[in-house]
Amino acid sequence: MRTPEGFPTCPTCGDPLRFEVLDDERFLVAWSCVNCGLIRTTEPS
Ligand SMILES: [Zn+2]
């Protein structure tokens, strides 16, 4: 699920997730929810 801005949203509370770049070279990004503490990482090929 994505917001109109194109950012993923939390599957639990629906708030937009915040992201943090972990690795610029591999485009590894961690997405987190400030409300739930949910964290997931994405690594686009
Ligand atoms: Zn949440």
mmCIF file of the protein (N, C-alpha, C, O) and its ligand, coordinates in Angstrom:
data_MODEL
# 
_entry.id   MODEL 
# 
loop_
_entity.id 
_entity.type 
_entity.pdbx_number_of_molecules 
1 polymer     1 
2 non-polymer 1 
# 
_entity_poly.entity_id                      1 
_entity_poly.type                           'polypeptide(L)' 
_entity_poly.nstd_linkage                   no 
_entity_poly.nstd_monomer                   no 
_entity_poly.pdbx_seq_one_letter_code       MRTPEGFPTCPTCGDPLRFEVLDDERFLVAWSCVNCGLIRTTEPS 
_entity_poly.pdbx_seq_one_letter_code_can   MRTPEGFPTCPTCGDPLRFEVLDDERFLVAWSCVNCGLIRTTEPS 
_entity_poly.pdbx_strand_id                 A 
# 
loop_
_entity_poly_seq.entity_id 
_entity_poly_seq.num 
_entity_poly_seq.mon_id 
_entity_poly_seq.hetero 
1 1  MET n 
1 2  ARG n 
1 3  THR n 
1 4  PRO n 
1 5  GLU n 
1 6  GLY n 
1 7  PHE n 
1 8  PRO n 
1 9  THR n 
1 10 CYS n 
1 11 PRO n 
1 12 THR n 
1 13 CYS n 
1 14 GLY n 
1 15 ASP n 
1 16 PRO n 
1 17 LEU n 
1 18 ARG n 
1 19 PHE n 
1 20 GLU n 
1 21 VAL n 
1 22 LEU n 
1 23 ASP n 
1 24 ASP n 
1 25 GLU n 
1 26 ARG n 
1 27 PHE n 
1 28 LEU n 
1 29 VAL n 
1 30 ALA n 
1 31 TRP n 
1 32 SER n 
1 33 CYS n 
1 34 VAL n 
1 35 ASN n 
1 36 CYS n 
1 37 GLY n 
1 38 LEU n 
1 39 ILE n 
1 40 ARG n 
1 41 THR n 
1 42 THR n 
1 43 GLU n 
1 44 PRO n 
1 45 SER n 
# 
loop_
_struct_asym.id 
_struct_asym.entity_id 
A 1 
B 2 
# 
loop_
_chem_comp.id 
_chem_comp.type 
_chem_comp.mon_nstd_flag 
ALA 'L-peptide linking' y 
ARG 'L-peptide linking' y 
ASN 'L-peptide linking' y 
ASP 'L-peptide linking' y 
CYS 'L-peptide linking' y 
GLU 'L-peptide linking' y 
GLY 'peptide linking'   y 
ILE 'L-peptide linking' y 
LEU 'L-peptide linking' y 
MET 'L-peptide linking' y 
PHE 'L-peptide linking' y 
PRO 'L-peptide linking' y 
SER 'L-peptide linking' y 
THR 'L-peptide linking' y 
TRP 'L-peptide linking' y 
VAL 'L-peptide linking' y 
ZN  non-polymer         . 
# 
_pdbx_entity_nonpoly.entity_id   2 
_pdbx_entity_nonpoly.name        ? 
_pdbx_entity_nonpoly.comp_id     ZN 
# 
_pdbx_nonpoly_scheme.asym_id         B 
_pdbx_nonpoly_scheme.entity_id       2 
_pdbx_nonpoly_scheme.mon_id          ZN 
_pdbx_nonpoly_scheme.ndb_seq_num     1 
_pdbx_nonpoly_scheme.pdb_seq_num     101 
_pdbx_nonpoly_scheme.auth_seq_num    101 
_pdbx_nonpoly_scheme.pdb_mon_id      ZN 
_pdbx_nonpoly_scheme.auth_mon_id     ZN 
_pdbx_nonpoly_scheme.pdb_strand_id   A 
_pdbx_nonpoly_scheme.pdb_ins_code    . 
# 
loop_
_atom_site.group_PDB 
_atom_site.id 
_atom_site.type_symbol 
_atom_site.label_atom_id 
_atom_site.label_alt_id 
_atom_site.label_comp_id 
_atom_site.label_asym_id 
_atom_site.label_entity_id 
_atom_site.label_seq_id 
_atom_site.pdbx_PDB_ins_code 
_atom_site.Cartn_x 
_atom_site.Cartn_y 
_atom_site.Cartn_z 
_atom_site.occupancy 
_atom_site.B_iso_or_equiv 
_atom_site.pdbx_formal_charge 
_atom_site.auth_seq_id 
_atom_site.auth_comp_id 
_atom_site.auth_asym_id 
_atom_site.auth_atom_id 
_atom_site.pdbx_PDB_model_num 
ATOM   1   N  N  . MET A 1 1  ? 0.849  -1.193 0.000  1.00 0.00 ? 1   MET A N  1 
ATOM   2   C  CA . MET A 1 1  ? 0.000  0.000  0.000  1.00 0.00 ? 1   MET A CA 1 
ATOM   3   C  C  . MET A 1 1  ? 0.886  1.244  0.000  1.00 0.00 ? 1   MET A C  1 
ATOM   4   O  O  . MET A 1 1  ? 1.897  1.303  0.699  1.00 0.00 ? 1   MET A O  1 
ATOM   5   N  N  . ARG A 1 2  ? 0.491  2.227  -0.790 1.00 0.00 ? 2   ARG A N  1 
ATOM   6   C  CA . ARG A 1 2  ? 1.295  3.440  -0.875 1.00 0.00 ? 2   ARG A CA 1 
ATOM   7   C  C  . ARG A 1 2  ? 0.417  4.675  -0.746 1.00 0.00 ? 2   ARG A C  1 
ATOM   8   O  O  . ARG A 1 2  ? -0.756 4.662  -1.120 1.00 0.00 ? 2   ARG A O  1 
ATOM   9   N  N  . THR A 1 3  ? 0.991  5.723  -0.221 1.00 0.00 ? 3   THR A N  1 
ATOM   10  C  CA . THR A 1 3  ? 0.298  7.001  -0.131 1.00 0.00 ? 3   THR A CA 1 
ATOM   11  C  C  . THR A 1 3  ? 0.359  7.687  -1.493 1.00 0.00 ? 3   THR A C  1 
ATOM   12  O  O  . THR A 1 3  ? 1.129  7.278  -2.362 1.00 0.00 ? 3   THR A O  1 
ATOM   13  N  N  . PRO A 1 4  ? -0.445 8.720  -1.677 1.00 0.00 ? 4   PRO A N  1 
ATOM   14  C  CA . PRO A 1 4  ? -0.378 9.486  -2.943 1.00 0.00 ? 4   PRO A CA 1 
ATOM   15  C  C  . PRO A 1 4  ? 1.016  10.038 -3.209 1.00 0.00 ? 4   PRO A C  1 
ATOM   16  O  O  . PRO A 1 4  ? 1.374  10.281 -4.362 1.00 0.00 ? 4   PRO A O  1 
ATOM   17  N  N  . GLU A 1 5  ? 1.808  10.240 -2.156 1.00 0.00 ? 5   GLU A N  1 
ATOM   18  C  CA . GLU A 1 5  ? 3.155  10.760 -2.322 1.00 0.00 ? 5   GLU A CA 1 
ATOM   19  C  C  . GLU A 1 5  ? 4.119  9.678  -2.772 1.00 0.00 ? 5   GLU A C  1 
ATOM   20  O  O  . GLU A 1 5  ? 5.255  9.963  -3.152 1.00 0.00 ? 5   GLU A O  1 
ATOM   21  N  N  . GLY A 1 6  ? 3.654  8.422  -2.725 1.00 0.00 ? 6   GLY A N  1 
ATOM   22  C  CA . GLY A 1 6  ? 4.498  7.334  -3.186 1.00 0.00 ? 6   GLY A CA 1 
ATOM   23  C  C  . GLY A 1 6  ? 5.280  6.653  -2.080 1.00 0.00 ? 6   GLY A C  1 
ATOM   24  O  O  . GLY A 1 6  ? 6.113  5.788  -2.349 1.00 0.00 ? 6   GLY A O  1 
ATOM   25  N  N  . PHE A 1 7  ? 5.018  7.038  -0.827 1.00 0.00 ? 7   PHE A N  1 
ATOM   26  C  CA . PHE A 1 7  ? 5.724  6.396  0.267  1.00 0.00 ? 7   PHE A CA 1 
ATOM   27  C  C  . PHE A 1 7  ? 4.901  5.226  0.804  1.00 0.00 ? 7   PHE A C  1 
ATOM   28  O  O  . PHE A 1 7  ? 3.675  5.310  0.872  1.00 0.00 ? 7   PHE A O  1 
ATOM   29  N  N  . PRO A 1 8  ? 5.566  4.145  1.184  1.00 0.00 ? 8   PRO A N  1 
ATOM   30  C  CA . PRO A 1 8  ? 4.852  3.020  1.785  1.00 0.00 ? 8   PRO A CA 1 
ATOM   31  C  C  . PRO A 1 8  ? 4.194  3.438  3.101  1.00 0.00 ? 8   PRO A C  1 
ATOM   32  O  O  . PRO A 1 8  ? 4.658  4.358  3.775  1.00 0.00 ? 8   PRO A O  1 
ATOM   33  N  N  . THR A 1 9  ? 3.125  2.759  3.450  1.00 0.00 ? 9   THR A N  1 
ATOM   34  C  CA . THR A 1 9  ? 2.463  3.045  4.716  1.00 0.00 ? 9   THR A CA 1 
ATOM   35  C  C  . THR A 1 9  ? 2.519  1.830  5.622  1.00 0.00 ? 9   THR A C  1 
ATOM   36  O  O  . THR A 1 9  ? 2.677  0.698  5.163  1.00 0.00 ? 9   THR A O  1 
ATOM   37  N  N  . CYS A 1 10 ? 2.386  2.084  6.920  1.00 0.00 ? 10  CYS A N  1 
ATOM   38  C  CA . CYS A 1 10 ? 2.431  1.013  7.915  1.00 0.00 ? 10  CYS A CA 1 
ATOM   39  C  C  . CYS A 1 10 ? 1.218  0.101  7.749  1.00 0.00 ? 10  CYS A C  1 
ATOM   40  O  O  . CYS A 1 10 ? 0.091  0.592  7.699  1.00 0.00 ? 10  CYS A O  1 
ATOM   41  N  N  . PRO A 1 11 ? 1.421  -1.209 7.662  1.00 0.00 ? 11  PRO A N  1 
ATOM   42  C  CA . PRO A 1 11 ? 0.295  -2.137 7.520  1.00 0.00 ? 11  PRO A CA 1 
ATOM   43  C  C  . PRO A 1 11 ? -0.544 -2.229 8.786  1.00 0.00 ? 11  PRO A C  1 
ATOM   44  O  O  . PRO A 1 11 ? -1.669 -2.728 8.750  1.00 0.00 ? 11  PRO A O  1 
ATOM   45  N  N  . THR A 1 12 ? -0.007 -1.755 9.897  1.00 0.00 ? 12  THR A N  1 
ATOM   46  C  CA . THR A 1 12 ? -0.716 -1.849 11.172 1.00 0.00 ? 12  THR A CA 1 
ATOM   47  C  C  . THR A 1 12 ? -1.550 -0.604 11.463 1.00 0.00 ? 12  THR A C  1 
ATOM   48  O  O  . THR A 1 12 ? -2.733 -0.714 11.783 1.00 0.00 ? 12  THR A O  1 
ATOM   49  N  N  . CYS A 1 13 ? -0.945 0.576  11.356 1.00 0.00 ? 13  CYS A N  1 
ATOM   50  C  CA . CYS A 1 13 ? -1.661 1.795  11.723 1.00 0.00 ? 13  CYS A CA 1 
ATOM   51  C  C  . CYS A 1 13 ? -1.946 2.700  10.525 1.00 0.00 ? 13  CYS A C  1 
ATOM   52  O  O  . CYS A 1 13 ? -2.729 3.644  10.628 1.00 0.00 ? 13  CYS A O  1 
ATOM   53  N  N  . GLY A 1 14 ? -1.314 2.413  9.401  1.00 0.00 ? 14  GLY A N  1 
ATOM   54  C  CA . GLY A 1 14 ? -1.618 3.170  8.191  1.00 0.00 ? 14  GLY A CA 1 
ATOM   55  C  C  . GLY A 1 14 ? -0.844 4.470  8.043  1.00 0.00 ? 14  GLY A C  1 
ATOM   56  O  O  . GLY A 1 14 ? -0.996 5.176  7.047  1.00 0.00 ? 14  GLY A O  1 
ATOM   57  N  N  . ASP A 1 15 ? -0.023 4.784  9.021  1.00 0.00 ? 15  ASP A N  1 
ATOM   58  C  CA . ASP A 1 15 ? 0.774  6.000  8.899  1.00 0.00 ? 15  ASP A CA 1 
ATOM   59  C  C  . ASP A 1 15 ? 1.879  5.824  7.873  1.00 0.00 ? 15  ASP A C  1 
ATOM   60  O  O  . ASP A 1 15 ? 2.360  4.710  7.670  1.00 0.00 ? 15  ASP A O  1 
ATOM   61  N  N  . PRO A 1 16 ? 2.286  6.903  7.226  1.00 0.00 ? 16  PRO A N  1 
ATOM   62  C  CA . PRO A 1 16 ? 3.414  6.830  6.297  1.00 0.00 ? 16  PRO A CA 1 
ATOM   63  C  C  . PRO A 1 16 ? 4.670  6.396  7.037  1.00 0.00 ? 16  PRO A C  1 
ATOM   64  O  O  . PRO A 1 16 ? 4.928  6.822  8.163  1.00 0.00 ? 16  PRO A O  1 
ATOM   65  N  N  . LEU A 1 17 ? 5.439  5.544  6.385  1.00 0.00 ? 17  LEU A N  1 
ATOM   66  C  CA . LEU A 1 17 ? 6.678  5.075  6.992  1.00 0.00 ? 17  LEU A CA 1 
ATOM   67  C  C  . LEU A 1 17 ? 7.801  6.055  6.735  1.00 0.00 ? 17  LEU A C  1 
ATOM   68  O  O  . LEU A 1 17 ? 7.844  6.728  5.705  1.00 0.00 ? 17  LEU A O  1 
ATOM   69  N  N  . ARG A 1 18 ? 8.700  6.121  7.684  1.00 0.00 ? 18  ARG A N  1 
ATOM   70  C  CA . ARG A 1 18 ? 9.909  6.914  7.498  1.00 0.00 ? 18  ARG A CA 1 
ATOM   71  C  C  . ARG A 1 18 ? 11.011 5.991  7.006  1.00 0.00 ? 18  ARG A C  1 
ATOM   72  O  O  . ARG A 1 18 ? 11.064 4.820  7.379  1.00 0.00 ? 18  ARG A O  1 
ATOM   73  N  N  . PHE A 1 19 ? 11.891 6.522  6.167  1.00 0.00 ? 19  PHE A N  1 
ATOM   74  C  CA . PHE A 1 19 ? 12.936 5.667  5.638  1.00 0.00 ? 19  PHE A CA 1 
ATOM   75  C  C  . PHE A 1 19 ? 14.317 6.215  5.972  1.00 0.00 ? 19  PHE A C  1 
ATOM   76  O  O  . PHE A 1 19 ? 14.519 7.415  6.159  1.00 0.00 ? 19  PHE A O  1 
ATOM   77  N  N  . GLU A 1 20 ? 15.242 5.288  6.037  1.00 0.00 ? 20  GLU A N  1 
ATOM   78  C  CA . GLU A 1 20 ? 16.631 5.632  6.316  1.00 0.00 ? 20  GLU A CA 1 
ATOM   79  C  C  . GLU A 1 20 ? 17.504 4.832  5.369  1.00 0.00 ? 20  GLU A C  1 
ATOM   80  O  O  . GLU A 1 20 ? 17.394 3.608  5.296  1.00 0.00 ? 20  GLU A O  1 
ATOM   81  N  N  . VAL A 1 21 ? 18.364 5.517  4.650  1.00 0.00 ? 21  VAL A N  1 
ATOM   82  C  CA . VAL A 1 21 ? 19.247 4.834  3.711  1.00 0.00 ? 21  VAL A CA 1 
ATOM   83  C  C  . VAL A 1 21 ? 20.372 4.143  4.468  1.00 0.00 ? 21  VAL A C  1 
ATOM   84  O  O  . VAL A 1 21 ? 21.144 4.780  5.184  1.00 0.00 ? 21  VAL A O  1 
ATOM   85  N  N  . LEU A 1 22 ? 20.447 2.837  4.295  1.00 0.00 ? 22  LEU A N  1 
ATOM   86  C  CA . LEU A 1 22 ? 21.478 2.069  4.992  1.00 0.00 ? 22  LEU A CA 1 
ATOM   87  C  C  . LEU A 1 22 ? 22.721 1.902  4.136  1.00 0.00 ? 22  LEU A C  1 
ATOM   88  O  O  . LEU A 1 22 ? 23.844 1.881  4.641  1.00 0.00 ? 22  LEU A O  1 
ATOM   89  N  N  . ASP A 1 23 ? 22.506 1.783  2.840  1.00 0.00 ? 23  ASP A N  1 
ATOM   90  C  CA . ASP A 1 23 ? 23.634 1.533  1.958  1.00 0.00 ? 23  ASP A CA 1 
ATOM   91  C  C  . ASP A 1 23 ? 23.352 2.174  0.600  1.00 0.00 ? 23  ASP A C  1 
ATOM   92  O  O  . ASP A 1 23 ? 22.521 1.690  -0.169 1.00 0.00 ? 23  ASP A O  1 
ATOM   93  N  N  . ASP A 1 24 ? 24.046 3.254  0.324  1.00 0.00 ? 24  ASP A N  1 
ATOM   94  C  CA . ASP A 1 24 ? 23.803 3.983  -0.920 1.00 0.00 ? 24  ASP A CA 1 
ATOM   95  C  C  . ASP A 1 24 ? 24.118 3.152  -2.156 1.00 0.00 ? 24  ASP A C  1 
ATOM   96  O  O  . ASP A 1 24 ? 23.399 3.201  -3.154 1.00 0.00 ? 24  ASP A O  1 
ATOM   97  N  N  . GLU A 1 25 ? 25.195 2.396  -2.075 1.00 0.00 ? 25  GLU A N  1 
ATOM   98  C  CA . GLU A 1 25 ? 25.639 1.658  -3.260 1.00 0.00 ? 25  GLU A CA 1 
ATOM   99  C  C  . GLU A 1 25 ? 24.673 0.550  -3.644 1.00 0.00 ? 25  GLU A C  1 
ATOM   100 O  O  . GLU A 1 25 ? 24.479 0.261  -4.825 1.00 0.00 ? 25  GLU A O  1 
ATOM   101 N  N  . ARG A 1 26 ? 24.062 -0.071 -2.625 1.00 0.00 ? 26  ARG A N  1 
ATOM   102 C  CA . ARG A 1 26 ? 23.145 -1.182 -2.897 1.00 0.00 ? 26  ARG A CA 1 
ATOM   103 C  C  . ARG A 1 26 ? 21.689 -0.743 -2.828 1.00 0.00 ? 26  ARG A C  1 
ATOM   104 O  O  . ARG A 1 26 ? 20.783 -1.560 -2.991 1.00 0.00 ? 26  ARG A O  1 
ATOM   105 N  N  . PHE A 1 27 ? 21.457 0.572  -2.583 1.00 0.00 ? 27  PHE A N  1 
ATOM   106 C  CA . PHE A 1 27 ? 20.094 1.091  -2.472 1.00 0.00 ? 27  PHE A CA 1 
ATOM   107 C  C  . PHE A 1 27 ? 19.308 0.362  -1.391 1.00 0.00 ? 27  PHE A C  1 
ATOM   108 O  O  . PHE A 1 27 ? 18.107 0.128  -1.528 1.00 0.00 ? 27  PHE A O  1 
ATOM   109 N  N  . LEU A 1 28 ? 20.005 0.008  -0.315 1.00 0.00 ? 28  LEU A N  1 
ATOM   110 C  CA . LEU A 1 28 ? 19.334 -0.674 0.790  1.00 0.00 ? 28  LEU A CA 1 
ATOM   111 C  C  . LEU A 1 28 ? 18.716 0.372  1.711  1.00 0.00 ? 28  LEU A C  1 
ATOM   112 O  O  . LEU A 1 28 ? 19.409 1.242  2.237  1.00 0.00 ? 28  LEU A O  1 
ATOM   113 N  N  . VAL A 1 29 ? 17.400 0.274  1.896  1.00 0.00 ? 29  VAL A N  1 
ATOM   114 C  CA . VAL A 1 29 ? 16.675 1.272  2.679  1.00 0.00 ? 29  VAL A CA 1 
ATOM   115 C  C  . VAL A 1 29 ? 15.887 0.579  3.776  1.00 0.00 ? 29  VAL A C  1 
ATOM   116 O  O  . VAL A 1 29 ? 15.277 -0.466 3.549  1.00 0.00 ? 29  VAL A O  1 
ATOM   117 N  N  . ALA A 1 30 ? 15.904 1.168  4.975  1.00 0.00 ? 30  ALA A N  1 
ATOM   118 C  CA . ALA A 1 30 ? 15.092 0.663  6.075  1.00 0.00 ? 30  ALA A CA 1 
ATOM   119 C  C  . ALA A 1 30 ? 13.884 1.562  6.246  1.00 0.00 ? 30  ALA A C  1 
ATOM   120 O  O  . ALA A 1 30 ? 14.011 2.783  6.329  1.00 0.00 ? 30  ALA A O  1 
ATOM   121 N  N  . TRP A 1 31 ? 12.693 0.941  6.300  1.00 0.00 ? 31  TRP A N  1 
ATOM   122 C  CA . TRP A 1 31 ? 11.457 1.686  6.515  1.00 0.00 ? 31  TRP A CA 1 
ATOM   123 C  C  . TRP A 1 31 ? 10.988 1.422  7.937  1.00 0.00 ? 31  TRP A C  1 
ATOM   124 O  O  . TRP A 1 31 ? 10.989 0.280  8.397  1.00 0.00 ? 31  TRP A O  1 
ATOM   125 N  N  . SER A 1 32 ? 10.584 2.493  8.638  1.00 0.00 ? 32  SER A N  1 
ATOM   126 C  CA . SER A 1 32 ? 10.155 2.308  10.014 1.00 0.00 ? 32  SER A CA 1 
ATOM   127 C  C  . SER A 1 32 ? 8.909  3.137  10.312 1.00 0.00 ? 32  SER A C  1 
ATOM   128 O  O  . SER A 1 32 ? 8.672  4.181  9.705  1.00 0.00 ? 32  SER A O  1 
ATOM   129 N  N  . CYS A 1 33 ? 8.120  2.637  11.269 1.00 0.00 ? 33  CYS A N  1 
ATOM   130 C  CA . CYS A 1 33 ? 6.926  3.342  11.711 1.00 0.00 ? 33  CYS A CA 1 
ATOM   131 C  C  . CYS A 1 33 ? 7.186  3.917  13.096 1.00 0.00 ? 33  CYS A C  1 
ATOM   132 O  O  . CYS A 1 33 ? 7.608  3.199  14.002 1.00 0.00 ? 33  CYS A O  1 
ATOM   133 N  N  . VAL A 1 34 ? 6.938  5.208  13.259 1.00 0.00 ? 34  VAL A N  1 
ATOM   134 C  CA . VAL A 1 34 ? 7.217  5.856  14.530 1.00 0.00 ? 34  VAL A CA 1 
ATOM   135 C  C  . VAL A 1 34 ? 6.226  5.411  15.603 1.00 0.00 ? 34  VAL A C  1 
ATOM   136 O  O  . VAL A 1 34 ? 6.529  5.484  16.794 1.00 0.00 ? 34  VAL A O  1 
ATOM   137 N  N  . ASN A 1 35 ? 5.054  4.952  15.191 1.00 0.00 ? 35  ASN A N  1 
ATOM   138 C  CA . ASN A 1 35 ? 4.034  4.541  16.149 1.00 0.00 ? 35  ASN A CA 1 
ATOM   139 C  C  . ASN A 1 35 ? 4.233  3.109  16.626 1.00 0.00 ? 35  ASN A C  1 
ATOM   140 O  O  . ASN A 1 35 ? 4.116  2.827  17.819 1.00 0.00 ? 35  ASN A O  1 
ATOM   141 N  N  . CYS A 1 36 ? 4.532  2.211  15.705 1.00 0.00 ? 36  CYS A N  1 
ATOM   142 C  CA . CYS A 1 36 ? 4.589  0.783  16.019 1.00 0.00 ? 36  CYS A CA 1 
ATOM   143 C  C  . CYS A 1 36 ? 6.001  0.283  16.204 1.00 0.00 ? 36  CYS A C  1 
ATOM   144 O  O  . CYS A 1 36 ? 6.212  -0.786 16.776 1.00 0.00 ? 36  CYS A O  1 
ATOM   145 N  N  . GLY A 1 37 ? 6.976  1.043  15.725 1.00 0.00 ? 37  GLY A N  1 
ATOM   146 C  CA . GLY A 1 37 ? 8.343  0.562  15.799 1.00 0.00 ? 37  GLY A CA 1 
ATOM   147 C  C  . GLY A 1 37 ? 8.642  -0.462 14.730 1.00 0.00 ? 37  GLY A C  1 
ATOM   148 O  O  . GLY A 1 37 ? 9.691  -1.105 14.744 1.00 0.00 ? 37  GLY A O  1 
ATOM   149 N  N  . LEU A 1 38 ? 7.709  -0.611 13.797 1.00 0.00 ? 38  LEU A N  1 
ATOM   150 C  CA . LEU A 1 38 ? 7.908  -1.552 12.714 1.00 0.00 ? 38  LEU A CA 1 
ATOM   151 C  C  . LEU A 1 38 ? 9.101  -1.149 11.852 1.00 0.00 ? 38  LEU A C  1 
ATOM   152 O  O  . LEU A 1 38 ? 9.260  0.019  11.498 1.00 0.00 ? 38  LEU A O  1 
ATOM   153 N  N  . ILE A 1 39 ? 9.914  -2.110 11.528 1.00 0.00 ? 39  ILE A N  1 
ATOM   154 C  CA . ILE A 1 39 ? 11.039 -1.829 10.639 1.00 0.00 ? 39  ILE A CA 1 
ATOM   155 C  C  . ILE A 1 39 ? 11.131 -2.925 9.591  1.00 0.00 ? 39  ILE A C  1 
ATOM   156 O  O  . ILE A 1 39 ? 11.099 -4.112 9.913  1.00 0.00 ? 39  ILE A O  1 
ATOM   157 N  N  . ARG A 1 40 ? 11.246 -2.520 8.353  1.00 0.00 ? 40  ARG A N  1 
ATOM   158 C  CA . ARG A 1 40 ? 11.500 -3.492 7.308  1.00 0.00 ? 40  ARG A CA 1 
ATOM   159 C  C  . ARG A 1 40 ? 12.508 -2.889 6.338  1.00 0.00 ? 40  ARG A C  1 
ATOM   160 O  O  . ARG A 1 40 ? 12.617 -1.669 6.207  1.00 0.00 ? 40  ARG A O  1 
ATOM   161 N  N  . THR A 1 41 ? 13.225 -3.750 5.676  1.00 0.00 ? 41  THR A N  1 
ATOM   162 C  CA . THR A 1 41 ? 14.231 -3.260 4.749  1.00 0.00 ? 41  THR A CA 1 
ATOM   163 C  C  . THR A 1 41 ? 13.878 -3.670 3.339  1.00 0.00 ? 41  THR A C  1 
ATOM   164 O  O  . THR A 1 41 ? 13.281 -4.723 3.111  1.00 0.00 ? 41  THR A O  1 
ATOM   165 N  N  . THR A 1 42 ? 14.252 -2.833 2.402  1.00 0.00 ? 42  THR A N  1 
ATOM   166 C  CA . THR A 1 42 ? 14.045 -3.158 1.002  1.00 0.00 ? 42  THR A CA 1 
ATOM   167 C  C  . THR A 1 42 ? 15.376 -3.061 0.274  1.00 0.00 ? 42  THR A C  1 
ATOM   168 O  O  . THR A 1 42 ? 16.187 -2.174 0.538  1.00 0.00 ? 42  THR A O  1 
ATOM   169 N  N  . GLU A 1 43 ? 15.576 -3.971 -0.624 1.00 0.00 ? 43  GLU A N  1 
ATOM   170 C  CA . GLU A 1 43 ? 16.825 -3.982 -1.377 1.00 0.00 ? 43  GLU A CA 1 
ATOM   171 C  C  . GLU A 1 43 ? 16.499 -4.222 -2.853 1.00 0.00 ? 43  GLU A C  1 
ATOM   172 O  O  . GLU A 1 43 ? 16.553 -5.357 -3.327 1.00 0.00 ? 43  GLU A O  1 
ATOM   173 N  N  . PRO A 1 44 ? 16.158 -3.150 -3.574 1.00 0.00 ? 44  PRO A N  1 
ATOM   174 C  CA . PRO A 1 44 ? 15.815 -3.298 -4.988 1.00 0.00 ? 44  PRO A CA 1 
ATOM   175 C  C  . PRO A 1 44 ? 16.969 -3.914 -5.786 1.00 0.00 ? 44  PRO A C  1 
ATOM   176 O  O  . PRO A 1 44 ? 18.134 -3.587 -5.560 1.00 0.00 ? 44  PRO A O  1 
ATOM   177 N  N  . SER A 1 45 ? 16.641 -4.780 -6.691 1.00 0.00 ? 45  SER A N  1 
ATOM   178 C  CA . SER A 1 45 ? 17.662 -5.389 -7.536 1.00 0.00 ? 45  SER A CA 1 
ATOM   179 C  C  . SER A 1 45 ? 18.114 -4.369 -8.565 1.00 0.00 ? 45  SER A C  1 
ATOM   180 O  O  . SER A 1 45 ? 18.978 -4.665 -9.390 1.00 0.00 ? 45  SER A O  1 
HETATM 181 ZN ZN . ZN  B 2 .  ? 2.444  1.737  12.441 1.00 0.00 2 101 ZN  A ZN 1 
# 
